[in-house]
């Protein structure tokens, strides 16, 4: 069973609510000096020159004062509960430049993506969290980039290849 905060429960039950759901994304890759933190809501003005908006949250150990989640025009499809398919998600970044699209297509190894849904009024309280997804593809042009991610394929998970001996698997031999 999933835990939902009181604020989220009130927002879901109300006919009209001022609560805004915000999706937070954390991209990690070996070639990055620090993770890329993105948000789907301009909760706070971070600077005026250049004009930058974002969300200040302490999710996954980020320092809200120095590591805000930067606002991007994006739509997100969070992972579903389908039985026969791995948890997959899609993010569509809109209004990007050709340089960003080229950089995303140039990635050779899979980046790790973490997602969370929070409310704009309480960005430190995580309503739903999806961790350790792998970026499968990034396709698009100067108008938008679609980033697909999924959990690690089951074929790539490690399985014991040794014999089922008493020393290797003591729990099987009681």
C-alpha positions in Angstrom: 0.0 0.0 0.0 1.3 3.5 -0.9 1.5 6.2 1.7 -0.1 9.5 0.8 0.3 12.7 2.8 -2.7 14.5 4.3 -2.2 17.5 1.9 -2.3 15.2 -1.1 -5.3 13.3 0.2 -7.2 16.6 0.7 -6.2 17.8 -2.8 -7.5 14.5 -4.4 -10.8 14.6 -2.5 -11.5 18.3 -3.1 -13.6 19.3 -6.1 -11.3 22.3 -6.8 -7.9 22.4 -5.2 -5.0 24.9 -5.3 -2.5 22.1 -4.9 -0.2 21.5 -7.8 1.6 18.2 -8.4 5.2 18.6 -9.3 7.4 16.0 -10.9 11.1 16.1 -9.9 13.8 14.3 -11.9 17.4 13.5 -11.1 19.7 12.4 -13.9 23.0 10.7 -12.9 25.7 9.6 -15.3 29.4 8.9 -15.0 30.3 11.7 -17.4 28.4 14.3 -15.4 30.3 16.3 -12.7 27.0 16.6 -10.7 23.5 15.3 -11.2 21.0 17.2 -13.4 18.0 18.2 -11.3 14.8 19.1 -13.2 11.3 20.2 -12.1 8.0 20.6 -13.9 6.8 23.6 -11.9 8.2 27.1 -11.5 7.6 27.2 -7.8 10.3 29.7 -6.9 12.2 32.4 -8.7 15.8 31.4 -8.4 17.4 34.4 -10.2 16.5 37.4 -12.2 19.4 37.7 -14.5 19.1 35.3 -16.2 15.5 34.6 -15.3 15.4 31.1 -13.8 12.6 29.3 -12.0 12.7 26.1 -10.1 11.7 24.1 -7.1 13.7 23.9 -3.8 13.4 20.4 -2.4 15.6 18.2 -0.2 14.6 15.0 -2.1 17.5 12.5 -2.4 19.8 14.7 -0.3 19.8 17.8 -2.5 20.6 21.0 -0.6 17.6 23.3 -1.3 19.7 26.5 -1.0 22.5 25.5 -3.5 21.0 22.6 -5.5 17.5 23.6 -6.7 15.5 21.6 -9.3 15.4 23.7 -12.4 12.1 24.3 -14.2 11.7 22.9 -17.7 8.7 22.8 -19.9 8.0 19.1 -19.8 5.3 16.6 -19.7 5.8 13.3 -17.9 4.2 9.9 -17.9 5.0 8.2 -14.6 5.5 4.4 -14.5 2.4 2.3 -14.4 1.3 -0.9 -12.7 1.1 -3.2 -15.8 1.8 -6.8 -14.9 3.6 -8.1 -18.0 5.7 -5.0 -18.6 8.5 -3.4 -16.7 7.8 0.0 -15.1 8.5 2.5 -17.9 8.2 6.2 -18.1 8.5 9.0 -20.6 9.5 12.7 -20.3 8.9 15.1 -23.2 11.1 18.2 -22.9 9.7 21.1 -24.9 11.3 24.1 -26.4 14.9 22.8 -26.4 17.8 23.9 -28.5 19.6 21.8 -31.2 22.6 21.5 -28.9 20.6 19.9 -26.1 19.0 17.4 -28.5 22.5 16.6 -30.0 24.0 16.0 -26.5 21.1 13.7 -25.5 21.5 11.6 -28.6 25.3 11.4 -28.1 25.0 9.5 -24.8 26.4 6.0 -25.3 25.9 4.4 -21.9 22.6 4.5 -20.0 22.1 7.3 -17.5 20.2 6.6 -14.2 17.0 8.5 -13.7 15.1 9.0 -10.4 11.6 10.5 -10.4 9.4 11.8 -7.6 6.0 13.5 -7.4 5.6 16.1 -4.7 3.1 18.9 -4.1 4.2 22.5 -4.8 3.2 23.6 -1.2 5.3 20.8 0.4 8.2 19.9 -1.9 10.1 17.9 0.7 7.2 15.4 1.2 7.4 12.8 -1.5 4.1 11.4 -2.6 5.3 8.9 -5.1 8.9 7.9 -5.9 10.5 5.9 -8.7 14.2 5.2 -8.4 16.9 3.6 -10.5 15.4 3.7 -13.9 17.7 3.6 -16.9 17.4 6.0 -19.8 16.6 3.9 -22.8 16.4 6.5 -25.6 16.3 10.2 -26.3 14.8 11.2 -29.6 13.6 14.5 -31.0 14.5 17.8 -32.6 14.7 21.5 -31.8 11.0 21.6 -30.8 11.0 18.7 -28.3 12.9 15.8 -27.0 11.3 12.6 -25.8 13.2 10.7 -23.2 12.2 7.1 -22.5 13.3 5.2 -19.4 12.6 1.8 -17.8 13.9 -0.3 -15.0 16.9 -2.6 -15.7 15.8 -5.3 -18.1 15.4 -8.7 -16.3 17.8 -10.3 -18.7 20.6 -8.1 -17.4 20.0 -9.0 -13.7 22.6 -11.2 -12.1 21.7 -14.8 -11.4 23.9 -17.3 -9.4 25.8 -19.5 -11.8 27.4 -21.7 -9.2 26.2 -25.1 -8.1 23.5 -25.2 -5.3 26.0 -26.5 -2.7 25.7 -26.3 1.1 28.6 -23.8 1.3 27.2 -21.5 -1.5 23.5 -21.6 -0.4 23.3 -22.7 3.2 19.6 -21.7 3.5 18.6 -24.5 1.1 20.3 -27.2 3.1 18.7 -27.2 6.6 
